[in-house]
Amino acid sequence: MSERVDTVPLLSFIEGERRARIKRIVVIDACLRGTLHTFSEWLRVVAVGSARVLHDLAARRCLRRAIRELHQLDDRALADIGLTRCEIVSAVREGLPMRPLRKPRRHDWLGVASRQ
């Protein structure tokens, strides 16, 4: 009498384990690749945003320094520049308004300059 043994040969078991290990490595590699790609995109967005914030902070600090320096001038020096105290902030932030150097001449309806 011979008994039948339902065992899997050792070679096929080892081969199955090897294939499962390879599939597991492929899946883990794909997950890591996707995660690293997402993380690198997030890191790029954070870096660009940080650079913008730092640039804006540096620009604001420069504007505040210019405003502070102009406020330290006396009224006569400001008048030489063509500013009054109330115009300092707007002049630094937006530039000096265009002012004519001399008064324009009056013209009559025909386009000829009239004397006054």
C-alpha positions as CSV (number, residue, x, y, z in Angstrom):
1,M,0.0,0.0,0.0
2,S,1.3,3.3,-0.9
3,E,0.1,6.5,0.6
4,R,-0.4,9.5,-1.6
5,V,1.4,12.6,-0.3
6,D,-0.2,16.0,-1.3
7,T,2.9,18.1,-0.9
8,V,4.2,20.6,-3.4
9,P,7.7,20.0,-4.6
10,L,10.2,22.2,-2.9
11,L,11.4,23.7,-6.2
12,S,8.0,25.0,-7.2
13,F,7.5,26.5,-3.7
14,I,10.8,28.3,-4.0
15,E,10.0,29.5,-7.5
16,G,6.6,30.8,-6.3
17,E,8.3,32.7,-3.4
18,R,10.8,34.2,-5.9
19,R,8.0,35.4,-8.2
20,A,6.0,36.8,-5.3
21,R,9.1,38.7,-4.1
22,I,9.7,40.1,-7.5
23,K,6.1,41.3,-7.8
24,R,6.3,42.8,-4.4
25,I,9.4,44.7,-5.3
26,V,7.8,46.0,-8.5
27,V,4.7,47.2,-6.6
28,I,6.8,48.8,-3.8
29,D,9.0,50.5,-6.5
30,A,6.0,51.9,-8.3
31,C,4.5,53.2,-5.0
32,L,7.8,54.8,-4.0
33,R,8.2,56.3,-7.5
34,G,4.8,57.9,-7.3
35,T,5.3,59.1,-3.8
36,L,8.6,60.6,-4.5
37,H,7.3,62.3,-7.6
38,T,4.4,63.8,-5.6
39,F,6.7,64.9,-2.8
40,S,9.1,66.5,-5.3
41,E,6.3,68.5,-6.8
42,W,5.1,69.6,-3.4
43,L,8.7,70.6,-2.5
44,R,9.0,72.6,-5.7
45,V,5.8,74.5,-4.9
46,V,7.0,75.2,-1.4
47,A,10.4,76.4,-2.6
48,V,8.8,78.7,-5.3
49,G,6.3,80.1,-2.8
50,S,9.1,80.7,-0.2
51,A,11.2,82.5,-2.8
52,R,8.3,84.8,-3.7
53,V,7.6,85.5,0.0
54,L,11.3,86.3,0.6
55,H,11.5,88.5,-2.5
56,D,8.3,90.4,-1.3
57,L,9.7,90.9,2.2
58,A,13.0,92.2,0.8
59,A,11.1,94.7,-1.5
60,R,9.0,95.9,1.4
61,R,12.1,96.3,3.6
62,C,13.7,98.4,0.9
63,L,10.6,100.6,0.6
64,R,10.4,101.1,4.4
65,R,14.1,102.1,4.4
66,A,13.6,104.6,1.7
67,I,10.5,106.1,3.5
68,R,12.5,106.2,6.8
69,E,15.4,108.0,5.1
70,L,13.1,110.6,3.4
71,H,11.3,111.3,6.7
72,Q,14.7,112.1,8.3
73,L,15.2,114.9,5.8
74,D,14.1,118.4,6.8
75,D,11.3,120.3,4.9
76,R,13.8,122.4,2.9
77,A,15.6,119.3,1.5
78,L,12.3,117.7,0.7
79,A,11.2,120.8,-1.1
80,D,14.5,120.7,-3.2
81,I,13.5,117.2,-4.2
82,G,10.0,118.3,-5.0
83,L,8.2,116.6,-2.2
84,T,6.2,117.5,0.8
85,R,6.0,115.3,4.0
86,C,2.5,114.0,3.1
87,E,3.8,112.8,-0.4
88,I,6.7,110.7,0.9
89,V,4.9,107.4,1.1
90,S,3.1,107.7,-2.3
91,A,6.3,109.0,-4.0
92,V,8.3,106.0,-2.7
93,R,5.6,103.4,-3.6
94,E,4.3,104.9,-6.9
95,G,7.0,107.4,-8.0
96,L,6.8,111.1,-8.3
97,P,3.8,112.6,-10.0
98,M,4.5,114.2,-13.4
99,R,4.6,118.0,-12.7
100,P,5.2,120.6,-15.3
101,L,8.4,122.6,-14.8
102,R,6.7,125.8,-15.8
103,K,3.1,126.9,-16.1
104,P,1.6,126.2,-19.5
105,R,0.6,129.1,-21.6
106,R,-3.0,129.8,-22.2
107,H,-4.3,129.3,-25.7
108,D,-7.3,130.9,-27.3
109,W,-9.9,128.9,-29.3
110,L,-7.9,129.2,-32.5
111,G,-4.8,127.6,-31.1
112,V,-2.7,130.7,-31.0
113,A,-1.0,131.5,-27.7
114,S,-2.5,134.5,-26.0
115,R,-0.4,137.0,-24.1
116,Q,-1.2,137.7,-20.5
